[in-house]
């Protein structure tokens, strides 16, 4: 016996049966004695409320009937849509390949990147002086040899947003103003823009498969509802 209520003793099975109707998203926490007690108390109070409501005839009231009918209709509608959705077939490899070919250059590609030369120093006045020399005709490579820097690997916006944005405003071979990044000061020259290449099919196959299935399910539900609207002449 877990508790005495209504002149009788209630065991674990009684509470277990009551909890069958609780959705998984709202399932109670049984990690402590206090939580267990709170859950059982709530279940008993709900049962008392249900029995009191029935004894007072609330289940026969108009407002109750309307609300109950609305809830039942909503549940049936959701179950019907789930039934339609479950009947949708999963895409095969041909569907996935076709989708990939249509969207590989839009949805499934590595980000664009840029290749730059960079002069980086730790003093603003030195960076300003280097920019004057560059604007006066001094070559970028010669200053790199004296002050450090050079051409590194191409990088994307995700890897270095500030330099990527600065490079985006330049023409090929054009030099940027002095850019501050933390305690360093940089001057860059755009060498090359590198378009992102498409990701291989095997890397995105499962993702595409899930996308197609989701789209099919959404379409199936919408199409079936529209069919019913037309069948029963709903305007």
N, C-alpha and C positions, 0 to 999 in steps of 0.2 A: 504494500500500500504506500503510495506516494503522498496522498493527502485525503482527508475526510471531508466530504462535501455532499450536501443534499441527503444526509442520512445514510450515506454509504462510503465505502473506501474505494478510491480510484488508484489504479496501478499504472505502470509505465506504458502498457499497451494502449490505454485510453488516451493518454497524451500523445502517443505516437500516431494514432489514428487522426487526432485533431490536427497534427502538424503536416499531414499528407497534403493538405490544401494550400500550404504556404509555398510560394514560388521560391526557386533557388536563389534569386537575387535578394530576397528578403529573409533568408534563412537565419534563425537566431544564433547567437554566440553562446556556446556552452563551456567556455574556458574556465569559468569560476563558479563557485557555489552560488554566489549572489546572482549571477546571470541566469543560472538554471532556475533558481527560485523565482526570479522576475518573469521568466518565460512562462513557467507553470501558472503563476498568479494571473498573468494576462489571459491565458487560455481559459482558466476558470471564470474570470470576470466576463469574457466574451460569451461563454456558455450561459452564464446567469442572464446577461443582457438578451440573448436570443430567446431564452425561455420566458423572460418577463414580457418581451415584445409579443410573443405568440399568445400569451395569456391575456394581454390587453387588446389583441386583435389588430395589431399594427400591420400585420401582413395582409390584411384586407383593406387597408386604407388606400385611397386613390393615388396619393403621392408616392406611396411605397410601390404600388403596382407599376406606375409609370417609370419610376427609376429602375426597378427590377427588369422591366421589359427592355429598357434602354441598355442596361448592362449586358443582358443576355444577347441582344442583337449585336452589340459591339464585339462580344466574345466570339459569337458565331461568325461574324464578318472576318475577324482576324484569323480564326481557324480555317475559314474557307480560303483566304489568301495564302495561308501557309500550305494548304493542300495543293493549290495551284502551283506554288513555287517549288514544292518538293517533286512535282512531276516534270520539271524542266530538265532536259538532258545535259550532261556535262559536255564541254567542247572537246573535239578530237584534235589530233596533232595538225591536221590540215587547217582547221579553224584558227589555231594558234599561230601557225606560220603566216597565214593570210593577214591576220591582225598585226603581226610583227612587221611584215613588209609595208603595211599601210602607215604605221606609226613609228617605225624605228628611228626616223630622223626628227621626230617631234617629241615623243614621250620617253624613248629609250636610247639616250645618247649621253656620252660623257660631256661635262661642261666645256665650253670654249675656254681657251687659255691664251696667254700672251707670253712672248719671249722678249726680254729687255736687257739692255746693258745698264748697270747701276754703279754710281759712285756713292759711297756711304762714308760719312765722317761724323765725328762726335761734337763738332762745333758749328754753330749757325754762321758765324762770320766767315769761317773757312769755306763752307758750302756756298755762301754768297759770292765769294771770290772765285771759286771754281766755275760758277755759272757765268760770271763775267768773262772769264777766259774762254769758255765754250762759245759764248755769243760773239767773241772776238775772232773766232776761227780756229781755236785750239782743238785738236782732235780728241775725241772721247777716249780711244785706246791709249793715247800718250798720257793722259791724266790718270787713267786706271793704273798704269805701271808705276806712277809716282805716289798715288794716294790710295791704291787698293780698289777692289771692285772687279767688275767683269761681267761676262755673260753667263748667267746660271741656267737652270732648267726652266722650261715654260711652267707657268703657274695659273691657276684658275681664280675666279672671284672668291670661291670658298676658302682658298688657301691664303690669299692676301688681298682682301677687299680694297684696301686703300690704294695700293700700288696698281691693282687691276683697273680701278676706276680712273686713276690718273693716266694710265696707258691708253685707256679707251678714248681719251680726249686728244690723243696724239695721232699724227700721220706717221707713216713708216719713216724712220730716220730722224724724226723730230724729237727735240729735247724738252723735258718738263721743267717747270720752276722747281725751287727747293721744296722738298716734301719732308715734313717732320713725322717720325714714327718712334714714339717713346723718347729715348735719349739720343737717338741718331737723326741725322739729316741726310736725305738722299736726293740725287738727281738721276733720272732715268732717261733712256733713249729707247724708243720702240723699235725692235728689230723685226718682229714677225707676229702675225696673228695666227693662232692655231685653232681651226674649227674642231669641235669635239666629235669624235668618231662614235658610231653606233655601238651599243653594248651587244655582245654575242647573244644569240637566241637562247642558248642553254642557261645564261645568267638571269634571264627574265621570263623563262617559259612558265614557271608556276604562277608568277604574278599576272601574266597575261591570261592564263587559264582562269584564275580567280576573277579577273576583271570581266571576261566574257560571260562567265556564269552569272555574275552579279547583274550585268546588263540584261541578260536573257530573263532572269527572274523578275526584274523590274518591269520589263516589257510585257511578260506573260501576265502579270497581275493587272497592269493597266489595260491590256487588250481584252482580258476576260471581263473586267468591270464594264468596259465600253460595250462589249457584246451584250451583256445583260441589260444595260441601259437601253440599247436599241431593241432588244427582244421584247422588253416589257414597256416600250414606248414611254420612257421617262424623259420629261423635258424640264 
